[in-house]
Amino acid sequence: MGIERGGRFPQNHSVQASGNPENLEVALKGGGLQIWGEIKLRADAVLRGTVRGSVDGAEKVIVAKEAVVSGTVRGSDVRVEGEVAGGVTASGRVWIGAQGKVRVRVSGKAVRIEPGAEFQGQLEVG
Amino acid sequence: MESENFISTVCRGCGHYFKSERAKETGRKKVRRALVQKRELTCAECGSVQEVAAEALSSTCLDCGRHLELGHREISGEFLGNLSLEGDLKIGPKGNFGGSRARAVRIVVQGRASGFLEAAECLRVEGKVKLRAGASGGKLEIQAGAALETGEPVQFASGEIEGELRCPEARFTGPLRVGPQGVLMAEKVSFTELTVEEGARVRSVV
């Protein structure tokens, strides 16, 4: 995992990356913590926090229930349980859970939108 | 003195009426009528539900007086009138429904139809179908290799697309599934739940 740019981290907040290199969990701890800029992820990742920018994942990306991403989320497979305002692009599957919210665009090889999920925008599959 | 085969008689002295033992033995047995199988029927006009015999071919709505055609029909040639059936409608491969509206519980389309199709339970597309008007109903099923193209919106409770659907707007009040060979091209689509399997193609705005 690498954070290329940005980061206004007050002293009482932290960014934690835990797990083995093949399965990282990015936990942004502390109320109101935000990351500005693009996050590049080279392994499977779970996002828990607010990202004011895009997330560019090479592998599976999970946007957890409490996570908010204002930009685009890319990955091989993307699962959204939180909020993504800039759209989701996957080279594989996109899965939007019952509490997930996605706007602008969803693009992938296969898509599953659960009942209760919110999606508004362009849908491109295949 | 009565005949030995007498069934009943009246006493000449007191006028009492009585039956012979023989008559009691050969008394009429009650014929048990076979139970008539019934089914529920919903009037397409007023929506009232009533029971009709399962084998009935037509009935009249007890509430609104509408004539209800209960049988099935297959269109294998040109058909220009409107249709309203409480049974199934099949438009065969060489059939052409040229009326403005057809309503049935289940509709199978293999040929052509230029009018609006309303299938209360299911509309199944088994051929290359072009509809000048739209379609609505319970479930939309498009078989693999089949195609439905309309110039007007379609509205169904749920959808199962293994073939191709092209329309300006597709509204599903329930789940929509696009199979691996399915194609959905709509300017706008709505649903409560969506599953698009790998291999399918979808271009739309939600």
Chai-1 contact restraints between the chains, C-beta under 6 A:
chainA,res_idxA,chainB,res_idxB,connection_type,confidence,min_distance_angstrom,max_distance_angstrom,comment,restraint_id
A,K109,B,E198,contact,1.0,0.0,6.0,A-B,restraint_1
A,A110,B,V196,contact,1.0,0.0,6.0,A-B,restraint_2
A,A110,B,E197,contact,1.0,0.0,6.0,A-B,restraint_3
A,A110,B,E198,contact,1.0,0.0,6.0,A-B,restraint_4
A,V111,B,V196,contact,1.0,0.0,6.0,A-B,restraint_5
A,R112,B,T195,contact,1.0,0.0,6.0,A-B,restraint_6
A,I113,B,L194,contact,1.0,0.0,6.0,A-B,restraint_7
A,P115,B,T192,contact,1.0,0.0,6.0,A-B,restraint_8
A,P115,B,E193,contact,1.0,0.0,6.0,A-B,restraint_9
A,F119,B,V206,contact,1.0,0.0,6.0,A-B,restraint_10
A,Q122,B,V205,contact,1.0,0.0,6.0,A-B,restraint_11
A,L123,B,V202,contact,1.0,0.0,6.0,A-B,restraint_12
A,L123,B,S204,contact,1.0,0.0,6.0,A-B,restraint_13
A,L123,B,V206,contact,1.0,0.0,6.0,A-B,restraint_14
A,V125,B,V196,contact,1.0,0.0,6.0,A-B,restraint_15
A,V125,B,A200,contact,1.0,0.0,6.0,A-B,restraint_16
A,V125,B,V202,contact,1.0,0.0,6.0,A-B,restraint_17
A,G126,B,A200,contact,1.0,0.0,6.0,A-B,restraint_18
A,G126,B,R201,contact,1.0,0.0,6.0,A-B,restraint_19
